[in-house]
C-alpha cells in the first residue's frame, strides 16, 4: 500500500478473511530496548479501546454502574441508549499504558444517555491524569 506520509501506522487492505483492525503497527524494537512492556489481552479485535468493551470484566463493571444509577441517565433521566462515561482517564506512567476501563473507581464512572454523552464530549475534553 502506498503511504506518502511514511507513517508507522498503515490502513489494512482487506485481503484476508481474518479479524479487522483499524490500524496496524509495524514492529518497533525501540520500546523493548527501552525496557517497556505491554499487557497482552485476549480480546476481540475492534480497535484497542473498543475491543475492551466486549470483555466480561467490562460487562460486569458496566452493569454495576447502571444498577447504581437506577438504569437511567444521571442528567436527563432517560432510560434509552445508556452509556457509561469515564469522568477522567488514568495513564499509568510506570507501565506506559492507560488503566483498563473496569479498573476505575465508582466516582469516576457515570451513566449517561447517548445524547448527553455526545453533548458533553462536544463541549469538554475528558482529562487524562498521569499516575
PEMO-V93664 format. One record per pair of residues at least 12 apart in sequence whose C-alpha atoms are under 8 Angstrom apart, sorted by the first residue. I is the first residue (numbers start at 1). J is the second residue. If there is no record, write none. Layout:
BEGIN
<<I;J> <I;J>>
END
This chain:
BEGIN
<<1;13> <8;25> <8;26> <9;23> <9;24> <9;25> <9;26> <10;23> <10;24> <10;25> <11;23> <11;24> <12;24> <19;45> <20;45> <20;46> <21;45> <21;46> <21;47> <22;46> <22;47> <23;47> <36;95> <36;96> <37;95> <38;95> <38;96> <38;97> <43;55> <52;100> <52;101> <53;101> <57;102> <58;101> <58;102> <61;102> <62;84> <62;102> <65;84> <65;106> <65;109> <65;110> <65;111> <66;84> <66;111> <69;110> <69;111> <71;111> <72;111> <72;112> <72;113> <73;111> <73;112> <73;113> <74;110> <74;111> <74;112> <75;112> <75;116> <76;116> <78;113> <79;113> <80;113> <81;113> <81;114> <82;111> <82;112> <82;113> <82;114> <83;111> <83;112> <83;113> <83;114> <83;117> <84;109> <84;110> <84;111> <84;112> <85;109> <85;110> <85;111> <85;112> <85;117> <86;108> <86;109> <86;110> <86;126> <87;108> <87;109> <87;110> <87;126> <87;127> <88;108> <88;126> <88;127> <88;128> <88;129> <89;126> <89;127> <89;128> <89;129> <90;128> <90;129> <90;130> <90;131> <91;128> <91;129> <91;130> <91;131> <92;130> <92;131> <93;130> <93;131>>
END
